[in-house]
Amino acid sequence: MDWPDAPVEAAASFSFWPPFCPWPDCSQHRLPEGGHADFHRHGAFRRPSDGARIPRYRCLFCRRTCSRQTFSCTYYLKRRELSSPIAAALEAGSAHRQIARSLGCAASSVTLRAARLGRHAMLLLARALRCCAPLDEAVVVDHFETFAFSQDFPFGIGTAVGARSWFVYGLDPAPHEPGGPRRRRSRAEPPDRRGGYQGSFSRLLDTLLPLTTVEAPLDLITDGHASYVSAIEQHARHSRVHHHRYPNPPRRLKGARRTPEARRRDAAMFPVDVLHLILRHTCAHHRRETIAFGRRLNALMERMFLTAVWRNFVKRRSERKPDPPVTPAMERGLTGAPWSWGKVLAQRLFPTRATLPAAWKELYERSWNTPAVGNNRRHALARAY
C-alpha cells in the first residue's frame, strides 16, 4: 500500500506537490493514486503557532488555492501534537479524563480528537481493503457484545477477522433487544435496529465478497448463529459463500474437561475470540465493570475502527514472541514493517475520494441515532474531516 513514511507537514517545501485538488467539485479531485494535479505555486504563509513557513498552491482547473497543511492530518487543529499521544492512550485503556490530565488539555478536546481519529481510521481501513490482494484465507465472523448509553441498549459489533493473518476486514453494528429481565423493564424509545444480527451479517457479506475472485468462494467460519444462517441463505450471492459452522458448546461445570467439539470450536474461532479479549482488556469502555462506558453508538464505532487500525498496522500479532515483528497488515502484504502512530497519521484522507460501504458512510456522518441521548451530533464540520 502506497503510504508516506514521514508526516506531510515534515516535508520540505520544494519536495511536496499536491497529488490532487482537495476541492470535491474539481475535476482533479479524483485523480488516481500516485498522480499529480496541475498546480502553480501561490506563495506561502507563516503559521502563527510556531512560525513555520507553509507553501500554498493554486489549482489550474478550478483556480482555487490550498496549502501543504490541507493534506495533513493536523489540518485545522490548534493542538497538533496531541493526536498520536491520544491514539496511543486510547488503545492503552485510558479514559478521556485520564488522558486529558496527562496531556494537559480539556476532556472535550480528547473526545473530539478521538472522533476525528476514528474517522481517519475508517478511511484508512477502507483504503487498505481496496489495496488488498484477493482473499486467500478463511474469514472468522462473530459479534462482540457491548452496550451504548446503558445496559438497556445493547448492541453487537460484527467483527470479520482473517483466519491466518488475523487482519480485521470489517466492522458493523447490530443493535438488538435486551434479553432477560431488562427486556421487560426497558420502556425507552427503541434504537434503529436496521436488521439486528441478520442485517449486520448481511452487510459484512457485502464488504467481504468484493475481496474475493469469481473462481474462489468466500470461506466463512462462524459459531452457527441462526441469524447468520438466515443472512447467508437470503443473500443475493449466497452460492459464493462456503459456511463452516462450529456451534458454541453448552456451558460446562467448573473444573470439567472440554469436549472435543469445544476444542474444535475454540481452535476455529480463535482469531476472532482473541480480538474480543483484546477489546475487553485494552478499551476502557468495553470492560465488564466500568464507569467509562460509551454513550453513543457512533462514538463507539469510531473507537472500534481506531482499534482495528491499531490491530492491523501497529500491534504485533504476538507480543510473547516479538521477533520477528509481524503485524496482520504485513501478513497480508500491505506493509513491510510495523507502523507507528506517527505513520498512521502521516497524511490526511478525504472521504470524497474513498469508496466506503453504505453502513460505514452513515457511521462517518454519525447518522445512527442513540435515542436515549438527546443530542445526536452529526458530523457536518466545514473545516475538519
C-alpha positions in Angstrom: 0.0 0.0 0.0 1.4 3.4 -1.0 1.8 5.4 2.2 4.3 8.0 3.2 6.9 7.2 5.9 7.0 10.8 7.3 4.1 13.2 8.0 3.2 15.6 5.2 3.9 18.6 7.4 7.5 17.5 7.8 8.1 17.5 4.0 10.3 20.3 2.6 8.6 23.0 0.6 10.5 22.1 -2.6 9.8 18.3 -2.3 6.0 18.4 -1.7 3.5 18.8 -4.5 -0.3 18.3 -4.2 -1.3 14.9 -5.5 -4.9 16.1 -6.3 -7.1 19.1 -5.8 -8.7 19.0 -2.3 -12.0 20.6 -3.5 -14.6 17.8 -4.2 -16.2 19.6 -7.2 -13.0 20.0 -9.1 -12.2 17.6 -12.0 -8.7 17.0 -10.5 -10.1 15.8 -7.1 -10.5 12.1 -8.0 -7.2 11.6 -9.7 -5.8 8.0 -9.2 -3.2 7.3 -6.5 0.3 8.5 -7.4 -1.0 11.2 -9.8 -0.1 14.8 -9.6 -2.6 17.6 -10.4 -1.7 20.7 -12.3 -0.8 23.4 -9.7 1.2 26.6 -9.6 2.9 27.8 -6.5 1.0 30.6 -4.9 3.3 32.0 -2.2 3.4 30.9 1.4 2.3 32.0 4.9 3.8 31.8 8.4 1.9 29.7 10.8 1.3 31.8 14.0 1.7 29.0 16.5 5.3 28.0 15.6 6.4 30.4 12.8 6.7 27.5 10.2 6.6 28.5 6.6 3.7 26.7 4.8 3.7 26.8 1.0 0.5 27.5 -0.9 -0.7 26.3 -4.3 -3.3 27.2 -6.9 -5.2 24.6 -9.0 -5.1 25.4 -12.7 -8.5 23.8 -13.3 -10.8 25.3 -10.6 -8.5 28.2 -9.7 -8.9 27.6 -6.0 -6.0 27.6 -3.6 -4.8 25.2 -0.9 -1.7 24.7 1.2 0.6 21.8 2.2 -1.3 21.8 5.5 -4.5 20.9 3.7 -3.2 17.4 3.1 -2.0 16.9 6.7 -3.8 15.0 9.5 -3.3 18.1 11.6 -5.3 20.3 9.3 -7.2 23.0 11.2 -6.1 21.8 14.6 -4.8 24.0 17.4 -3.0 21.3 19.4 -1.4 19.4 16.6 0.9 17.4 18.9 -1.9 15.6 20.7 -3.1 13.2 18.0 -0.5 10.5 18.4 -0.5 10.5 22.3 -4.3 10.4 22.4 -4.4 7.5 20.0 -1.8 5.6 22.0 -3.5 6.3 25.3 -6.9 5.2 24.0 -5.5 1.9 23.0 -3.7 1.6 26.3 -7.1 1.5 28.1 -7.1 5.1 29.5 -10.4 7.0 29.8 -10.8 10.5 28.3 -10.4 12.4 31.6 -7.3 10.5 32.4 -5.8 11.3 29.1 -6.7 15.0 29.5 -5.0 15.1 32.9 -1.8 13.5 31.5 -1.6 15.7 28.4 -2.7 19.0 29.9 -5.8 19.6 27.8 -9.6 19.6 28.2 -11.5 16.3 28.3 -13.7 17.6 25.5 -10.6 18.0 23.4 -9.8 14.3 23.9 -13.4 13.4 23.0 -13.4 15.4 19.8 -9.9 14.2 18.8 -11.0 10.6 19.4 -13.9 11.1 17.0 -11.5 12.5 14.3 -9.1 9.7 14.8 -11.9 7.2 14.4 -13.0 8.7 11.1 -9.4 8.7 9.8 -9.1 5.1 10.8 -12.3 4.2 8.9 -10.9 5.8 5.7 -7.5 4.1 6.2 -9.2 0.7 6.6 -11.3 1.2 3.5 -8.1 2.2 1.6 -6.3 -1.0 2.9 -9.2 -3.2 1.7 -9.0 -1.5 -1.7 -5.3 -2.3 -1.9 -5.5 -5.9 -0.5 -4.8 -8.8 -2.7 -7.8 -11.2 -3.3 -8.7 -13.2 -0.2 -6.7 -16.4 0.1 -7.8 -17.3 3.6 -11.0 -18.1 5.5 -12.7 -15.3 7.5 -13.9 -15.8 11.0 -17.0 -13.7 11.9 -18.6 -13.1 15.3 -20.4 -10.3 17.1 -18.7 -8.6 20.1 -21.3 -7.7 22.7 -21.4 -4.3 24.3 -23.9 -1.5 25.0 -24.5 2.2 24.3 -25.5 4.7 27.0 -26.9 2.0 29.3 -27.4 -1.8 29.5 -30.9 -1.2 28.3 -29.5 -0.5 24.9 -27.2 -3.5 24.0 -25.7 -4.0 20.6 -23.3 -6.3 18.9 -20.3 -5.3 16.7 -19.8 -7.6 13.9 -16.1 -8.4 13.5 -14.6 -10.1 10.5 -11.0 -11.4 11.1 -8.7 -13.4 8.8 -8.2 -16.9 10.0 -4.5 -16.9 9.1 -3.4 -13.3 9.1 -5.7 -12.1 11.9 -6.4 -9.0 9.8 -9.6 -7.2 10.7 -11.5 -6.9 7.5 -14.7 -5.2 8.6 -16.9 -3.9 11.4 -20.6 -3.4 11.6 -23.0 -2.5 14.4 -26.1 -4.7 15.3 -28.4 -3.0 17.9 -30.8 -5.6 19.3 -33.3 -6.1 22.0 -32.1 -6.6 25.6 -32.5 -10.1 27.0 -33.8 -11.4 30.3 -35.5 -9.1 32.8 -34.2 -5.9 31.1 -36.3 -6.6 28.1 -39.4 -6.4 30.2 -38.2 -3.4 32.2 -37.0 -1.2 29.3 -39.6 1.4 28.2 -37.3 3.7 26.4 -37.6 4.6 22.8 -36.1 1.6 20.8 -33.0 2.5 18.7 -32.7 2.0 15.0 -32.2 -1.8 14.7 -31.5 -2.0 10.9 -31.9 -5.7 10.8 -30.2 -6.7 14.1 -27.7 -9.5 13.8 -29.0 -10.7 10.4 -28.8 -7.2 8.8 -25.3 -6.7 10.3 -24.1 -10.0 9.0 -25.5 -9.3 5.6 -23.7 -6.0 5.4 -20.5 -7.8 6.4 -21.0 -10.1 3.5 -21.3 -7.1 1.2 -18.0 -5.9 2.4 -16.2 -9.3 2.2 -17.5 -10.6 -1.1 -15.8 -7.9 -3.3 -12.5 -9.0 -1.8 -12.8 -12.5 -3.5 -12.4 -13.6 -7.0 -15.0 -15.3 -9.2 -13.1 -18.6 -9.1 -12.6 -18.6 -5.3 -15.6 -18.6 -3.0 -15.7 -16.8 0.4 -14.9 -19.2 3.2 -16.7 -18.1 6.3 -16.3 -19.6 9.8 -18.9 -18.8 12.4 -20.5 -20.2 15.5 -23.6 -21.2 13.6 -25.9 -18.4 14.9 -29.4 -18.7 13.4 -29.2 -15.1 12.1 -26.0 -15.8 10.3 -27.5 -18.8 8.5 -30.6 -16.8 7.5 -28.5 -13.9 6.2 -26.4 -16.2 4.0 -29.5 -18.0 2.7 -31.2 -14.8 1.8 -28.2 -13.1 0.3 -28.2 -12.5 -3.5 -24.7 -14.1 -3.8 -25.2 -17.0 -1.3 -23.8 -19.5 -3.8 -20.4 -17.9 -3.5 -20.2 -18.4 0.3 -18.9 -21.6 1.9 -20.2 -21.6 5.5 -18.3 -23.6 8.2 -20.3 -23.8 11.4 -18.8 -24.5 14.9 -21.6 -24.2 17.4 -20.9 -22.9 20.9 -20.9 -25.9 23.3 -23.2 -25.8 26.4 -21.7 -24.3 29.5 -19.8 -26.9 31.4 -19.3 -27.3 35.1 -16.3 -25.7 36.8 -13.3 -28.0 36.5 -14.9 -30.2 33.9 -12.8 -31.1 30.8 -13.6 -29.5 27.5 -15.3 -31.8 25.0 -13.7 -32.5 21.5 -16.5 -30.3 20.0 -15.5 -27.4 22.3 -11.8 -27.8 21.3 -12.7 -27.7 17.6 -14.8 -24.7 18.1 -12.2 -22.8 20.1 -9.5 -23.6 17.5 -11.6 -22.5 14.6 -12.9 -19.3 16.3 -9.6 -18.3 18.0 -8.7 -15.3 15.7 -11.9 -13.5 16.5 -12.0 -14.7 20.1 -8.5 -13.2 20.8 -9.6 -9.9 19.2 -12.6 -9.8 21.6 -10.3 -10.4 24.5 -8.0 -7.6 23.4 -11.1 -5.3 23.2 -12.1 -6.2 26.7 -8.6 -5.7 28.0 -7.4 -2.5 26.2 -10.6 -0.4 25.7 -11.8 1.1 28.9 -15.4 1.5 27.8 -15.8 -2.2 26.9 -14.8 -3.7 30.2 -17.5 -5.6 32.2 -17.3 -3.3 35.2 -16.5 0.2 34.2 -17.7 3.8 34.5 -16.0 4.7 31.2 -18.9 3.3 29.1 -19.7 4.6 25.7 -22.7 6.9 25.4 -23.3 7.0 21.6 -23.2 4.2 19.1 -21.4 6.4 16.6 -18.6 7.2 19.0 -18.2 3.5 20.0 -17.9 2.5 16.4 -15.3 5.3 15.7 -13.2 3.9 18.6 -13.6 0.4 17.2 -12.2 1.4 13.8 -9.3 3.0 15.6 -8.7 -0.2 17.4 -8.9 -2.2 14.1 -6.2 0.0 12.5 -4.1 -0.4 15.7 -4.6 -4.2 15.5 -3.8 -4.4 11.8 -0.9 -2.0 11.4 0.6 -1.1 14.8 0.3 -4.1 17.1 2.3 -7.2 16.6 0.5 -10.5 16.1 2.3 -11.9 19.2 3.8 -9.9 22.0 5.2 -13.1 23.6 7.3 -13.8 20.5 8.4 -10.3 19.4 11.0 -11.4 16.9 10.5 -11.1 14.0 7.9 -8.3 14.4 4.9 -9.2 12.2 1.6 -7.4 12.1 -1.6 -8.6 10.3 -1.0 -6.0 7.6 2.4 -7.5 7.0 0.8 -10.9 6.7 -1.5 -9.5 4.0 1.4 -7.9 2.1 0.2 -4.4 2.7 3.2 -3.2 4.6 6.8 -4.2 5.2 7.2 -3.3 8.8 5.1 -2.3 11.8 3.7 1.2 11.8 3.9 3.8 14.5 1.1 6.2 15.3 3.1 8.9 13.5 3.0 6.9 10.3 -0.7 6.1 10.7 -1.3 9.8 10.8 1.2 10.7 8.1 -1.4 12.1 5.7 -5.0 13.2 5.6 -7.6 11.0 3.8 -10.6 12.6 2.1 -14.0 10.9 2.4 -15.0 12.2 -1.1 -12.1 10.1 -2.6 -12.8 6.9 -0.6 -15.2 4.1 -1.5 -17.0 3.3 1.7 -19.7 0.7 2.4 -23.1 2.3 2.9 -23.1 1.5 6.7 -19.6 3.0 7.1 -20.6 6.1 5.3 -23.5 6.5 7.7 -21.2 6.0 10.7 -18.8 8.5 9.2 -21.6 11.1 9.1 -22.9 10.0 12.5 -26.3 9.1 11.1 -27.0 6.3 13.6 -29.2 7.6 16.4 -28.9 6.7 20.1 -32.4 7.7 21.3 -31.5 7.9 25.0 -29.1 10.7 24.1 -31.0 13.9 23.5 -28.4 15.5 21.2 -27.1 13.2 18.5 -24.5 15.4 16.9 -23.9 14.9 13.2 -20.5 15.2 11.5 -21.1 18.3 9.4 -17.9 20.3 10.0 -16.7 22.6 7.2 -13.0 22.6 8.0 -12.4 19.2 9.6 -12.8 15.7 8.3 
